[in-house]
Amino acid sequence: MTMRKVFRDDHEMFRDQVRRFIETEIVPHHAEWERDGIVPKSLWLRAGEEGLLCVTAPEEYGGSGGDFGHSAILIEELARVNATAVGFTTHSDIAVPYLVNYGTEDQKTRWLPRLISGDLIAVIAMSEPQIGSDLRGMKTKAIRDGDHYVLSGQKTFITNGINSGLAIVAAKVEGQANPKDITLFCVEEGTPGFEKGKKLEKIGLRGQDTSELFFSDVRVPVENRLGEESGGFTCLMTELAKERLVIGIRAAASLEAMLDKTIAYTKDRVVFGKPLFEFQNTRFKLADVKARTQMLRVFIDDCLEKLLKDELTAETAAMAKLTSAELHGQLLDELLQLHGGYGYMSEYDVGRAWVDARVARIYAGTSEIMKEIIARTL
């Protein structure tokens, strides 16, 4: 692979710390967490102690004050070992930034220290059973009642839902005419009327707890509204560009790791009296995967550099998400095939990575939605 210029020395020093943590605290237990369908909260507290959660959060609230380059390091290192059970990224880089960027001082003081320490886990609750990627069709409602809002509705596919202690909920305030008039609310676990559904069983990402959330006449204080009333759609669209790049970063790192593992496997695996690697078909398949993975890496690093400069546009993020999600699945399929029957065994990383990668074409906006976003710029 070519020399990468997007990371500084402090990023690479952080990578060493992250890699050690993953190798000692995550890798030995990951298979157990996949069987259980959930990661213990004790891991979150250990990650908080190590300064691995919310690394971009301001220092005055207990954060590291890092940039998204540090977040990218964590995403890459988790992808390198296919540690898909660990939902740190959804918490640290997708949910918590809403609070950092749009929260009041009181909200930040109340919640950020606990979110950074791992004592509190945050989720963003957008998706609903009937609307898919169409946020304008959202059914969750909020009715203003004095110094409270009364929130009612249902959310689904919520990553870290079972473990969560704070939900950032997207809803429509009654009386708003524009279908884009979405408002965000912070709802704490234990609030009357807020219930978590059972853990959803998925075909991949099996160790990552995912659930439904139910809101039945939940009284949310006005001071728990995040940002301005009806300002939520703009917040969601702003943060989604970064969420889509997260998927690209993970895909590129995953492909690089699985390519290395497959090269090693084909050199060791003997068929018809010689290593599988010595067959021209094998080498050509690996060469094709390497070339396309390298092209993806260069594009994703360019997107990351743009994000660090606050120059990443929604359409470029959509291109990154579309390209990486599609390539991730296609190329992992090629690598799995080179493993033969062993590729279909869950003990081999490539098989689990292949299953886990399928959802990338769906969440954070489907591939079809990404094409629509890109098509608007033509």
N, C-alpha and C positions, 0 to 999 in steps of 0.2 A: 504494500500500500504506500501511497505517496506521503511525504511529510505533511502533517497537518499544521496549519498556521493560526487556526482560530483560537487555540488555547494558550494561555500564558503559563509561566512557571508555577504560579500559585494554584492554577487549575490542576496541573499535573501532580503537585504535592498533595492536593486534596484527593486525587484519584488513588494515590497510594493508601491513604487513610480509608477511603471507601472500600477499596478492594480487600483490605485486611478485615474490615468489619463483615463484609459479605461472606468471605471465606470461612470465618470463624463462627458467626452468629446466624447465618442464613442457610448456606449450602448444606450443612449436616442435617438440618431439620426440614428442608423444603418438601421432601417427599411425604413426610408426616403431615405437614400443613395441607398438602394437596388432598390427602385422604380425609382430613378433618373438614376441609372446605373453609378454613379460616386460619388467620395468623393470630397468635396470642398477643394480647395488649402489652405483655412484658417486652416484646421485641420493639414496640413503638417507644416505650420508655427508655430502652437501651439506646435506640437510635437518637432519641432526644438528648440523652447524656453525652453522646458522641458529637452532637452538633450537626446531625445529618438530616434533620427535618427543617423545612421552611428556611433553607439556606439563604434565600434572598430577603428574608424579613429584616426590618431595621434593628440595629443593635440595641436601641433604647427599650425594646420590648423583649430582649433576650435572644434575638436572632443573630446570625453571623454577618449580616450586611453584605453578603456576596452578590454576584450577578447570576444571570441565567446560565453562564458558562459552567458554574459550579453545579447547577441543577442538571445540566446536560451530562456532566461526568457521572452523576449518580444514576441517571437513566441508562447510560451506556453500560455501566458496570453491572447493573441488574440484568440488562439484556444479554450480556456476555455469558452469563450462567443460566439464562432463561428462568430467572427468579420471578415468575409472573404472579406468584401468590402475594407478593409484597406490594401493597398499594400506596407506598410513600409518595409517588409522583402525583397521584390524583389528589391527595391531601395537600402536599406542599406547593405544587406548581399549578394546580387547576382550581382548587377550592379556596385555599387561604389567600391567594392574591386578590380575590374579590374584597376581602376584609381589609387588606393592606391598602388597596387602591381607592376604595369607595367608602370605607368605614369611618365613623366619627372617632374622635379621640377616646371617648368613653368606651365605645365598642372595642377598639384596639387594646385599650388597657385591660378590659375585662377578659378578653378571650385570647389574644395573641400569645402571651406568655405560656398558657396551658397548651396551645396548639404547637408551639415550638418545642416544648418539653416532651410531647407525646402523651401527656395526661388527657388531652382532648383531641378527638379525631373529627375532622370536618369533611362534609360532602356537599356537592352541588346537586340540587334536585331540580332537574329540568324535564327529563323524559316522562311521558305519560303513556298509559297502555294503548291509546288509540291514535296518537298523533305522530309518532315516529320523529322525523327530523323537522316537521312543520310546527315550529314554536307558536306560530300565529293561531293555531288551532287549540291552544292550551285551554284546559277546562278548570284547572285549579283557580278558585276565586277567593278574594279577600274583600270583606265589607268593613268600612270604617265605622267604628262604634266608640265615639268619644276619644279617649286616649289609647284605644286599642284597635287592632284589626281582628276580624273574625275570619280565620282561614279554613277553607274546606277543599278537599280534593285528594288525589292519589298520584304518586310518582312511582316509577319503576326503573329497573336496571341501574340501581344506585350502588356504585362501587364503594366498598367499605361501609355499606349501609348498616350491617349488624353491629359493627364496632363503633359506629359514629356516635358522637356526643353533641355535635352542632351541625344542623342542616341549613344550608343557604337555599331557600325555596323560591322558585319563580312562580308568580301568580298574577292574575289580572284583577285589578281593583274594580269593584262594581261601579258602573257609571262612566267608565272610559270608553269612548267610541272607537278609537283607533285600535285595530287588532294587534298592533305592535306595542301597545301600552302595557308593558310588563313591569312588575315591581318585584324587588327582591326582599326577602324577609329572613332574619336569622331566628331559627327555632331550636331551642335547647331540648335535649333528651329529658324526659320526665315532665314536660309541659302537658297538662291535661288535654286529652284529645289527640295527642301525637303518638302514633303507634307504629312499630316496625313489623313488617310482614315476615314470613319465613324466608330462610335463605334460599335463593333461587339456584336450581341445579343447571349448570352450563356444560356444554360439550368441551369447552376449553377454559383456560384461566380458572381451573377448578379450585385452586387454593385461595382465590381472591373472593372474599365474602361480598355477595351481591344480593340486594333485597328490594322489596317494595316498601314505600313509606305511605302512611295513611294520616290524613288530617281531617278531624271531625270537629268542627266549630272550635278550633284552637284559638285562644285569645293571645294575640301577639302584641306586646306593648309597642307604641309608636316609635319609641327609642330603639327598637330592634329592627326597624326598617333599614335596609342597606341602600344608601344613596337616595336619590329623589324618587317620589312617587312617579310611576310611569317611565322612569329612566333605566329600567332594567334591561331592555332590549339592546340599547347601545353598549351597556356594560358586557352583556353576554357576547355580542359580536366582536368586541374589542379583545376579550380574553380567549375567544375560540381560535384565533389565529395561532396563538402560542400552543394551545392544546393540540392543534393539528400538527404543528412542528414536533411536538413530543412524540407523536406516532412515527414521524419520519426518522427522528434520532434513534428511537428504539429499533426500527426496522433495519437501518444501516448497520448498527452495532450487532444485532442478532445475526444478520447474514454473514458478516465478517467472521464471527465466532463459529457459526455452523459450517462455513466453508473450510476453515482451518481444521475442524474436527473431521470433516468428510475427507479431506485430502489425507489426513493421517490414517483414517479407516481404510481407504482404498489402497494405501501402500502396505498395510498389514494384512488385508484380506486376500487370501490366495484362492483363485478359481481356475479350473482347467490348467493347473500346474504353474501358474504365475500370478504375481500380484495384480489385483483388479486395476490398479493405476496404470499398468503397462498396456492396457487395451486403449487403442486410439479413441474409441467412443467415450471412454471414461475421461481421458485427458481433455477431449474437446468439450465435453459437458462442463467440466470444472473450469476450463478456460472461459467459457461463455458466462458462467456464473460470476467468475472473478471480474470480468470486464464490466458486466452490468452493475455489479455491486460497487465497483470503483466509481462508475459514473454517478450512481446514487449518492455515494459518500461525498463526492465533490459538490454536488448540488445541495445536499443537506447542510454541509459545513458552510456553504455560501449563505443559505437561509439563516443559519445560526448567527453568522456574523452580522447579517442584516438586523436580526432581532436584537442583538446586543447594542446596535446603533439606533434602535427604535425605527428601523426602516423597512421592516417586513410587512408587506401588504396582505390584505385578505386573499387576493387572487393568487399570489405567490405561495402563501401558506396552503391554499387549496391544491395547487399543483404539487407541492411537496407531499401532502397527505395522500392524494390520489396516486401519484407515481410510486411512493414508498409502499403503500398498502397493497397495491396490485403486484409490484415486483416481489415483495416479501413472500407472498403466498406462492407465486409462480416459481421462484428460485428455490425456496425450501422444498417444494414438491420435487424438483430435479435432484436435490441433494438427498432427500429421503429415498428416491428411487435407486440411487447408487448404493444404498445400504441394503437393498433387497428386503427380505423378510424381517431383518433386524430393525429396519427403519420403522416398521409398524409396531415395534415393541416399545412400551412406555419407558423402559429403562434407558433407552437411547434418547439423548437430548433432541435430536433432529425431529423425531416423531412428535414429542410434546411441543416443540417450537412450532411445528407445522399446524397442529391443531389450535394452539394459542393464537397464531397469527391470523386466523380466519376472521376474527371479529374486527380487525383493523379496517376492513372494507365497509364496516357498518357503523361503528361508534364515532362520535365527534362529527357526524355528518357522513352519510353513505357516499360511496364513490359516485353515484348518480348526482347527488347534491353538489359534490366537488366539481363535476363537469358543468353543472348549471352555473355555478359561481364563475368558473373560468370562461364559459361561453358568453357571459354578459360583457366581457372585456373585448370580444372579437370585433 
